[in-house]
């Protein structure tokens, strides 16, 4: 089928082509530099928050360890506090339990093997190797448990012969530090979960809506290269999606553990429901860009309603973002989505070919996914899309159901006439002849 593609446009001069490519490259560089600047700004804000939380937790852990555990070099308490806060956002509670379990595992293995093997360099290496292997078998992967088990085994193998009684203070230091770290991130300096979600979701929403508009413009102008560029831009959103998933996990942790943020739970669940579907919407948007480029490359007809349907989908995604931020009901988003499905049905009725038909199918699937993001049940979302698309088709090409019903009525009337005729013939046969 590749041989059926129309030849590339050779009317433009080479200088015009080079100028156009240069203009696109400059525009892309400016756009990417602006996105990188915004990303660095968001990362700087998160870095400052984590740094302040870590400093406060380290100071409180050291102070509390000295006051409650007695004088001494309580270095493990602030280290555990910092380790708790510096772990992945949204996994701090689980990492804290892993940290404590790793400390206990390292102490047990280190003490037992040190008692059996004695002190020495090769004994230290063997103790650490066995502690790491045991931790990996328990956890099934690397992480806080494995790191703490290995580090604690090193301390027990090297310092315990010089400083007896190190095991119990190590456990209590780790416990104090971990609890202080959780206290800081949940009570003293909890982040605003909705603000984190707004900042994390903004680049995903922006990329999705901008590229859907670009696909609609490409369909209107019959520019396959523009559709391909939109596809490339959509493929570059994966890092933003990863950060959004991390933000969702962190926000869930905050609204679960921090009493000061419990009143945000309903808003978080609402926002999370809408944002969680963005990844699938991005996949369908890529399918739309890819299908648009293919349909244009094969010179298929593009009804005017088709780019209008894609534009209406972009408007619905923008409305979804506004509804997530403001807490408004989803009615406007659903209305725009139904309009997109209606226009898709009109485009199908106006006439498309194979790739255009697949493009409309992808568009209707994206509409259904967007309705699910507003809380609709999957069956209800599919039903709403089918109903709206059917209405659009009927507006352009009325179905022949009326003719079928009329034919049915005519057939029924003819059948009744035949029955009456048969009854009359039967009466005539049995009636006496005069």
N, C-alpha and C positions, 0 to 999 in steps of 0.2 A: 504493500500500500504506500510505502514511502515514495515510490516512483510517481504516484499520483499527485504529489504536492505541487502547487503552483511554483513557478520559478520566482526567485527573489527579485525585488524591484531593482532594476539597473538603470533607471532614468536619472537618478541623482548622480552628480559628479563625485569623484573620489574625495575632493576637497570638502564637499557638503557632508559626506559620510563621516570623514574624520572630525569635522567640526561638531557634528551631532554627538559622536561618541565622546568627544572631549567635554562637551556641555553636560552630558549625562554623568561622566566620571566626576566632574567638579561638584555637581549637585549631590551625588551619592556621598562624596567625601565630606561635604558640609553636613549632610544629614547624619552620617555616622559619627562625626566629631561632636555634634550636638548631643546625640544619644550617649556617647561615651562620657561627656561632661556631666550630664544628668545622672548617669550611673555612678560616677565617682562621688558626686554630691550625696547621693543616697547612701553609698558605702561609708562615706565620712561620718554621716550622722549615726549610723549603726555602730561604727567603730568607737565613737565618742561615748555612746551609751554603755557599751560593753566595758570600755576602759574605766568609766566612773563606777560602774557596778563592781568591777573586779577590785579596784582600789579600796572602795568602802568595805567590801567583804573581807579582804585581806586584813585590813586594820581591825575590824570587829572580831574576826576569828582569832588573831594574835592576842588581843586584849582579853577576850573571853577565856581563851586557853590558859593564859597566865593567872587569871582570877579564879578559875574553877579547878584547874589541874595542878596548880602550884607552880613555883618558880622553876625555870629551866628553859632550854632552847626549844620552844614549841614551834618548830619550823613546819611541821606537817599540817597543822591546822590552817594557816593562811594558804599553803600550797593546795590543800584540798578544796578550800573555798574558791580559789582562782580557777582550779580545774573544773569545778562544777559550773561556774558561770561561763567559762570559755568554751565549753562543749557546744555542740550544734544546737541552735535555737529550736525549741520545740521538743528537745529530747533530754532536757536537763534532769528531770526527775528520774528517768530511766538510767541515764549516765551516772547519777549520784548513787543509785543502788549498785550499779556495776563497779563504781569506784570502791565502795565499802566492801563488796564481795571480793574484789581483787586484792585489797589490803589483807583481808582475813585469809585468803588462799595463799598469798605470799608468805604470811607469817607462819602458817601451819607447815607448808612445805619447807621453808627455810629453817625452821626450828628442828623439824624431824631429821632432815638431811645433815644439818650442822652437828646434831647430836651423834648421828651414825658415822659421819665422815670426818668430822673435825674441821678446824679452820685451815685456810690455805688458798692459793690462787686457783688451782684446778678444781678444788672443791666449790669455790665460788662460781666458776663457770658451769659446773655440773648442776649446782642448785638453781641457777638462773635458767638454764636450758630446760630443766624438768618443770620449773614453775611456769614458764612460758608455754610449754607443750600442754601441761595440764589445763591452763587457762584457755588455750585455743580449743581443746577438746570440750571444755565446759561451755564456752560462749559460741563456738562454731565460726567465729570470725574475730578480726582484730577490733580493738576498742579500748575503753577505759578499763575494763576488767583485766585485759591482758597487760596493758601498760602498768597498772598498779601492782599486779601480781609480780611482774618482773622487777619493778623498782623496789618493792618491799623485800623481795628475796635478796636483792643486792645489799640492802641496808642490814638485814638480819645476818647475812653471811659475813659482812665486813665489820660492822659496828658492834654487834652483839658480844663478840669476845672481849672487846675493849670496854663497852658500856653495858653491863648486865641489866636485865629488866627493861629492855627497850620495847618489848612486844606490846605490853598493855598500854603504855603511853602512846604508842603509834596508833593503836586502834582508836583510842579516845580522841586523839588529835584529828584523825581523819573524820570521825563522827562529828566533832564540833565544827570543823571547817565545812563539811558538806551541808550541815544544817544551817550554818550562817549564810552560805551561798544561796540556798533555797529561800531563806528569809529575805535576803536583799532583793532578789528578783521577783518575789511574790508580794512582799509587804512594803518594803522601804522605797524601792525604785522600780515599780512595775511599769512596763512600757504600755503605751496606748495601743491596744490591739487593732482598732479600726484604722488608726493613722498608719500603722505599719501595712495593713492590707491595702489602703488607698494608694500608698506610694509603690507597693510591689505590683499592684494590678494595673496601674496607669500605663506603663509602657506596653503591656500586653494588649489592653484595650485600644491604645493609640495605633499600634501596628496593625491590628486586625481591621479596624475601621478604615484606616488610610489605604490599606492594600485592597480592601473590598471596593472602595471608591475607584482605585486605580484599575481594577478589573472591569468595573462598569464603564469607565472611560475607554479602556482598550476595546471593549465590545462595540461601543458606539462608533469609535474611530476605525474599527477593523484593524487594529494594530497588534499583531501577535507578539512582537518583541516587547511591547509594554506589558502584556499579560505574563510573559516569561520573567520580566524584571520584578513584577509583583510577587510571583512565585518564589523568586530568590530572596526577596525581602521577608516573606513569611517563613522561609526556612531558617532565617537567622534569629528567630524569636525564641528558640529553645532555651537559651540561658535565662531569659526573662521569665519563662514559664517555671524553670527550676527555682528561681528566687521566689516566685509567687507561691509555689508549693511549700517552700521553707517558711515563708511568712504565715501561711495558713496553719502550719504546724505550731509555730511559735505563738500565734494568737490564740489557738486552742489551748495551749498550755497556760497562758496568762489568764484567760477567762475561767479556766478550771481551778487553778491554784490560788490566784490572787483575789481575796475578798473585795478589794477596792474596785475590781473590774467585773464582778459577778453581774452587775446590772447591764453589762454589754453582751451577755450571752445570747439573747434573742437576736440582737443586731449582728453578732458574729455568725450565728447559724444562717441567717438570711444572706449575708454577704458571701459566706463560704459556699452556700448552695449555688449562687450565681457564678462565682469565680471558678468553682470546680469544673464547670462545663466549658470554660474557655479553651482548654487544651483540645477538646474534641472539635470545638468550633474552628480552631486553627487548622486542624486536619481537613475539615470540610472546605475551609477557605482555600487551602492549597489545592484541593481537588477542583474547586471552581476555577482557580487561576490556570491550572494545568489543562482542564477541559476547554476553557476559553481559547487558550493558545492553540490547542489542537484543532478545534472547530474553525478558527480563523485561518490556520495554515492550510486546511483542506477546502477553504473557500465555501464553507457552508453558510446558508442564510441565517442571519441574526435578526429575529423580530425585534422591534423597538421595545416591546414589553420586557424582554430578557435583561438588558442592562438596567432598566428601571427596577426590576425585581431585585437585582444585586444591590443597587443603591438603597432600596428600602430595607434590605437586610442590614446594611451598614448603619442606617439610622436606628434600627431596632437595637443593635449592639450598643450604640451610644446611649440610647435610652436606658438600656440595662445598667450601664455604668452609673448613670444619674440616679436610678432607682436604688442601686446598692448604696450609694453615698448618702442619699437623703432619707431613705427608709420609706419612700412612697410605695403605693401599691403597684402591681405589675401590669395594670390594665393597658397603659399606653404602650409598653413594650410588646404585649401580646397583640394589640391592635396593629402595630407596624409589622409584626411578623405575619399576621394573617394577610395583610395587604401584600407582603412579599410573595406569599404562596398564591394569592389571587393573580398577581402579575405573572407568576411562573406558569399558572394554568392558561392564561391568555396567550403567553408566548408559545406554548405547546399547540394551542388551537390555531394560532396564526401560521404554523408550519415550520418544522425543524427537521433536520436529518439525524443520522445516528449519533454523532458526537454532541449535537445540540440537545438531543433527547437525554443523553447521559448527563449533560450539564444541568438540565432542569431537574433530573432525579437528585443530583448532588445538592442542588439549591433547596429542594423540598426537604431533604434530610437535614440540612443545616437549619432550616426553619423549625423543624421538629425538635432538634437539640436545643435551640434557643428557647422554645416554649418550655422544655424540661428545666432549663436554668431558672425559670420563673416559678418553679414548683409544680408544674403540671405533671400528672402521671403519664408515663410513656404512651399508654394506649390513648389517653385523652389528647395528648399532643399530636399523635399521628392522625387521630380522627379530625382534629381541628384543621390540620394542614390539608387533609384530603377534601374536607368540605370546602375550604377556601379555594383550593386549586380547581375543584369541580365547578364552583361558581364562576371562576374566571374562564374556564373552558366553555361553559354554557353561555356566557355573555358574548363570546365571539362565534361559537359554533353550537347552536342549540341542538341538543340530542334528539334523535328521531323517535323518542318514546311516544310522543303524541300520535305519530303515524302508526306506530305499532298498536297502540290502544284502539285507534280508529279501525285498523285492520281487524283487530280482535272483535270489535263490535260488529263489523260487517260479517265476519265469519260466523259469529254467533247468530246473527239475524238470518243468514242463509241456512244455517243448520236448523233453526226453528221453522223456516219455511219448508224445508225438506220433511221435518217431522209432521207438520200439518198436512202436507201433501200425502204422506204415507198413511196418515189416519183417514183422510178422505177416500183414498183408494181402497183402504180396508173396508170402510163403511159401504162403499159402492159395491164391493164384491159380495158382501153378506146381505145387502138389502135385497128384498124380493123384487123381481122384475115384473113390470106391469105389461 
